[in-house]
Amino acid sequence: MASGRVIALDIGTVRIGAAVSDPSRIVAQGLGVWNAGTWREDFGEAVRKYDPAVVVVGLPLRTDGKPSEAAGRVSAIVDGLRADYPGIELVMWDERFTTVIAQRAMIEADTSRRKRRKSVDKVAAVIILEDWLESRRR
């Protein structure tokens, strides 16, 4: 199995959720929620700190599996990341329902509405990362 950390991003129009794996790619943990206007600085810091081998970016698909309107915007962002970080493998990963799953998990954990709003994107990024990591184990 490959090793090296993996960073996952849940890219929204207002916030970017981020998660990171451990070096052996077993555990995923939330990194934070970044402002969509300045997130590239935060991402650059995360790359310097964690030196990821792979970045997994949530691809917003519709329920029928076709790309949503946001998918084109996310694809363009990924193209920019590929140009800026040529040594890192960038993978787009189906993110359907991750925000809904994150919301439900936080509600079940009795997280307040205010805290959910602040961290749902980070939890969604963790779910994207866990899903991708699990797919590599199969």
N, C-alpha and C positions, 0 to 999 in steps of 0.2 A: 504494500500500500504506500502511496506517495506520502510525503511528510512536508512540513512547513505550514505555517499559519495560513488561514483563509479569512478574508474579510468579506462580509456580506453587506449589501446596501439595499434599502427599501427607499427608492427615490420618489418623493412626492413633489407637489408644486410649492408647498410651504415648508415642509420638513423632510429631512433625510434621516432615516433610521440606520444605525450601523451596529454590526455585531462582529465578533472575532472568535476564531477557534484557538484551541491550544495547539502547540506545535505538532502533536501526534494526531490532530484532527478527530478527537473524540468528544470534546466538550465545546459547546458554543456559549458565549456570554455576550450580553449587550455592551456596546461601547458608548452609545449615547444617541442623542437626537440633535442634529445639526440644522441650522437655519439654511434654507434653500439658497439664499443670497450669498452666503459666505462659506458654504460647506466644503468647497475645494481646499481651502486652507486646513480645515479640520481633517479632511481625508489625507492630505499631504503629511500632516503630523502623525496620523495613524500609520501610514505607510512607513515613515521613518522609524517609528517606535516598534512596530510589529513585523516589518519586513515580510509581507505576505507573498506566497508563491502564486496564489490565486485570489481574484476578487470576483465574487458572485453577485450579480446585479439582478434584482427582481424585475422580471419582464411582465408588464401588465397586459394580460390577455383577457378577452371576454369569456363568458362562461362556455361559449361554443368553441373555444380554443383559438379563435382568430385574434390578431393583434387589435388592441383597443386604440383609441386616438392617442392616448398617452404613450403607447409603445414606440411610436416614431420619435417622440421627444427623448425617451429613455435610450433608444438606439443611438441617437445623435450624441448623447452624453457619453455613452460607452465608447463610441468612435473617438471622442476627444480624450477619454482616459487611455485608450490604446495608444494614441499618439504621444501622450505625455508620460506614459509608464510602459515603454516597450518591453521591459523585462518581466512584466507581470502578466500572467494568463488572465484574461477577462472572459467570464462566462455569463451568459444571460440565462436566467432560470425562471420558470413559470411561478408567478407569485399569486395566482388566483386564490382567493379566500384567506390569504394570510392575515389581512387586517381584521377580518371577521373572526378568525380563530383567535387572534391576539386579544380582541375586545372581549370575547367570551371567556377566555382564560383569566383575564383581569377582573371581570365581573364575578366569576366563580371564586376568585381570591379576595373578593370584597374590596377591591381597589376603588377609591373614590373617583367620581367622574373627572375631577380636576387632574388627578394623578394619571388617569387613563389617557386623557387628552395629551398630556405632556410626554408620555412614554410608549404609547401604542405603536409608534413607528419603530422604536428600538425593539420591542417585542416581536413585531412583524419581521424585522431583519434577523432576529434569532431563529424564528420559525423557518425562514428562507434558508438560512445556513444549516440548521439541523436537517432539513429535508434534503439539501444537496449532499451533506456529509453522509446521510443514511443511504442515499442512492449510490454512493461510491463504495459502501460496505457490501452491497448486494452482489 
